[in-house]
Amino acid sequence: MTEHQLEVLRDAGAAAMRGAELVAETATQAIAARGSFALAASGGTDPWEMYRQLAEFEIEWEWVEVFQVDERVVPDGDPDRNLTHLLESLPEAARDRVRAMPVTDDDLEAAAARYAQQLPDSLDLVHLGLGPDGHTASLVPGDPVLEIDDRRVAITDPYQGHRRMTITYPELERARRIFWLVTGESKREALGWLLARDGTIPAGRVQAHESIVIADEAAASKP
């Protein structure tokens, strides 16, 4: 059973800065140990400020690959694309290190399999968000993808109007470290479920070698 290390910061801005610091620290350690750093970045609005804050740190981006945790099946440049906001938020030096999920391909299942082949044996750091309904990545309540145990990347059923490409539980289990960025009062109940390791929500089923939860006071406070 995964144990979560909880860090509570004053507000969303402080949580974003701590998340950026953790990315930079892990990058330095991975590059020193293995000569490269593989980061998987989630979508949603919460991490945008964290990605911007990465510009404040010395990261050897030439040794970094940034993969996507999940992506909506929408056209290039669409405002619903996680990639659009990821590229806008990352430091300029990091943008050509992003390995975009191929969600515009006609054969999405083949595209997911191809993306899985690009992934390293183990991602060094996976950033995850947390939805009010307990979803994480695009692992959402009731989706058949939750039961996949033989693929690293898969295609979901429609959720909030779009199908998605997402990494799966087996891929998360291979990661060296996972960290969650959880901010805002709307996430309070879901964060309680996560910390209680509630297996009835998708996030509660994530198994990790190391799991760090970075939250702001609004999300971490009790009702």
Phi and psi in degrees as a GROMACS rama.xvg file:
@    title "Ramachandran Plot"
@    xaxis  label "Phi"
@    yaxis  label "Psi"
@TYPE xy
-69.7847  132.528  THR-2
-101.622  133.135  GLU-3
-101.107  133.045  HIS-4
-91.8271  115.314  GLN-5
-97.4076  129.29  LEU-6
-121.087  125.412  GLU-7
-110.744  123.709  VAL-8
-109.03  163.047  LEU-9
-55.9946  -49.8155  ARG-10
-150.113  -178.35  ASP-11
-62.8703  -36.3111  ALA-12
-64.1215  -43.3373  GLY-13
-66.4537  -37.1221  ALA-14
-65.1622  -39.7201  ALA-15
-62.7153  -42.9244  ALA-16
-64.3277  -41.4034  MET-17
-65.0345  -38.0884  ARG-18
-62.4663  -43.1364  GLY-19
-62.7845  -40.39  ALA-20
-61.7465  -41.3603  GLU-21
-64.7027  -41.2669  LEU-22
-59.6436  -47.0995  VAL-23
-64.5274  -42.389  ALA-24
-60.9881  -46.3798  GLU-25
-66.76  -37.0545  THR-26
-61.7218  -46.6557  ALA-27
-60.2259  -43.9862  THR-28
-65.0275  -43.7457  GLN-29
-67.0684  -42.9941  ALA-30
-64.6216  -39.2044  ILE-31
-66.0578  -37.3896  ALA-32
-84.7599  -37.2964  ALA-33
-129.423  -4.61735  ARG-34
82.9533  5.47318  GLY-35
-159.268  166.063  SER-36
-141.17  124.061  PHE-37
-111.985  113.824  ALA-38
-109.643  138.165  LEU-39
-113.034  125.482  ALA-40
-111.49  130.859  ALA-41
-87.3183  164.695  SER-42
-91.4674  -154.18  GLY-43
87.9008  169.486  GLY-44
-85.6969  -25.3428  THR-45
-56.6092  -40.1  ASP-46
-82.6834  -4.48302  PRO-47
-57.5934  -46.0367  TRP-48
-66.0258  -36.0674  GLU-49
-61.1556  -44.1825  MET-50
-63.259  -38.5259  TYR-51
-64.066  -37.5932  ARG-52
-67.9607  -16.9848  GLN-53
-60.913  -21.9857  LEU-54
-64.8037  -17.6695  ALA-55
-81.9605  -5.59512  GLU-56
-117.505  151.139  PHE-57
-84.3524  103.791  GLU-58
-123.36  131.78  ILE-59
-81.754  82.5619  GLU-60
-63.3387  -22.5864  TRP-61
-65.2751  -16.1105  GLU-62
-106.673  14.3441  TRP-63
-113.328  143.376  VAL-64
-123.588  132.345  GLU-65
-110.63  113.603  VAL-66
-99.5337  161.426  PHE-67
-95.3348  137.398  GLN-68
-73.2625  -41.8136  VAL-69
-158.246  162.208  ASP-70
-156.778  142.102  GLU-71
-75.9855  146.778  ARG-72
-84.825  85.0852  VAL-73
-141.126  165.402  VAL-74
-66.3352  161.643  PRO-75
-56.8911  138.475  ASP-76
81.1104  -7.25008  GLY-77
-64.0217  139.074  ASP-78
-63.6956  -16.6203  PRO-79
-81.4686  -10.0721  ASP-80
-73.2432  128.357  ARG-81
-58.9146  -36.877  ASN-82
-59.2667  -39.28  LEU-83
-55.9392  -47.9536  THR-84
-77.1783  -31.8321  HIS-85
-62.0603  -46.4478  LEU-86
-68.7443  -33.5325  LEU-87
-68.967  -30.5242  GLU-88
-93.2043  -32.688  SER-89
-67.7822  152.054  LEU-90
-57.1056  150.03  PRO-91
-55.3957  -38.1284  GLU-92
-65.3775  -19.6585  ALA-93
-92.2341  -14.9373  ALA-94
-67.3284  -34.0344  ARG-95
-83.6576  3.79588  ASP-96
-95.6098  -1.44918  ARG-97
-81.3957  130.697  VAL-98
-104.945  98.4689  ARG-99
-73.4692  141.42  ALA-100
-68.7921  133.157  MET-101
-83.5211  67.0979  PRO-102
-82.4343  -3.82598  VAL-103
-94.1417  -0.018054  THR-104
-68.1047  150.227  ASP-105
-67.779  -40.788  ASP-106
-99.1686  93.651  ASP-107
-69.2412  -35.047  LEU-108
-64.3641  -43.4282  GLU-109
-65.1771  -37.5893  ALA-110
-64.5391  -40.2795  ALA-111
-63.2856  -42.2204  ALA-112
-64.1813  -38.8243  ALA-113
-66.5152  -40.1233  ARG-114
-64.7008  -38.8382  TYR-115
-59.2453  -35.1489  ALA-116
-68.3996  -21.7297  GLN-117
-79.3492  -20.5883  GLN-118
-69.4296  146.691  LEU-119
-70.8896  172.3  PRO-120
-56.8584  -41.174  ASP-121
-141.648  126.444  SER-122
-67.8522  137.579  LEU-123
-71.7129  -39.0612  ASP-124
-148.507  129.996  LEU-125
-116.788  123.331  VAL-126
-91.6003  129.471  HIS-127
-122.921  147.186  LEU-128
-103.101  -176.441  GLY-129
-144.946  120.685  LEU-130
-85.9024  157.461  GLY-131
-57.0933  -25.5369  PRO-132
-88.3974  4.60881  ASP-133
89.0865  7.92381  GLY-134
-80.7615  157.832  HIS-135
-145.91  154.527  THR-136
50.4876  -136.355  ALA-137
-113.671  37.5072  SER-138
-92.2174  98.0511  LEU-139
-113.339  155.379  VAL-140
-54.1226  130.914  PRO-141
82.6176  -3.22075  GLY-142
-79.3612  138.906  ASP-143
-57.6183  -24.1676  PRO-144
-58.9638  -25.7346  VAL-145
-60.9945  -24.563  LEU-146
-97.5995  2.2334  GLU-147
-73.5994  129.109  ILE-148
-127.965  6.31081  ASP-149
-125.021  11.1805  ASP-150
-136.379  144.34  ARG-151
-87.6306  -23.8191  ARG-152
-138.193  139.411  VAL-153
-147.548  170.1  ALA-154
-109.376  131.448  ILE-155
-89.1195  169.441  THR-156
-72.5079  166.98  ASP-157
-59.05  138.176  PRO-158
-142.727  124.149  TYR-159
50.3934  41.7589  GLN-160
92.7077  -6.13426  GLY-161
-140.476  144.2  HIS-162
-74.4727  159.054  ARG-163
-137.417  155.166  ARG-164
-101.475  134.25  MET-165
-146.753  149.349  THR-166
-73.4985  155.939  ILE-167
-108.172  174.673  THR-168
-54.886  -45.0326  TYR-169
-57.1224  -36.6547  PRO-170
-69.0339  -41.1141  GLU-171
-61.6982  -37.8208  LEU-172
-66.1368  -23.6361  GLU-173
-80.8909  -17.7577  ARG-174
-66.7668  145.571  ALA-175
-71.475  -35.4535  ARG-176
-151.561  139.285  ARG-177
-119.343  138.941  ILE-178
-133.437  144.487  PHE-179
-109.782  134.803  TRP-180
-112.273  114.298  LEU-181
-130.258  113.382  VAL-182
-134.663  150.403  THR-183
99.2967  146.555  GLY-184
-61.3174  -29.3042  GLU-185
-65.9241  -16.1797  SER-186
-96.882  0.826763  LYS-187
-58.5583  -49.2082  ARG-188
-66.0659  -43.6711  GLU-189
-63.356  -37.3442  ALA-190
-64.2698  -38.7795  LEU-191
-60.1079  -41.5275  GLY-192
-62.6003  -44.7898  TRP-193
-60.7386  -48.9082  LEU-194
-65.3505  -27.6784  LEU-195
-82.3069  -1.42028  ALA-196
57.5231  45.6432  ARG-197
-74.7908  108.261  ASP-198
-74.6034  -0.852023  GLY-199
-82.5649  -10.8822  THR-200
-109.873  150.081  ILE-201
-55.0401  -43.4341  PRO-202
-62.0096  -33.1737  ALA-203
-70.1618  -12.3846  GLY-204
-94.3867  -2.60616  ARG-205
-71.4847  127.319  VAL-206
-106.287  136.014  GLN-207
-141.677  146.994  ALA-208
-65.2738  -39.0791  HIS-209
-147.342  131.477  GLU-210
-131.784  123.914  SER-211
-118.063  129.261  ILE-212
-109.611  117.869  VAL-213
-106.163  117.044  ILE-214
-131.103  156.735  ALA-215
-94.5892  170.599  ASP-216
-63.2145  -32.6617  GLU-217
-63.2984  -39.558  ALA-218
-78.4055  -33.5107  ALA-219
-89.582  -13.641  ALA-220
-72.0379  150.566  SER-221
-86.5964  148.223  LYS-222
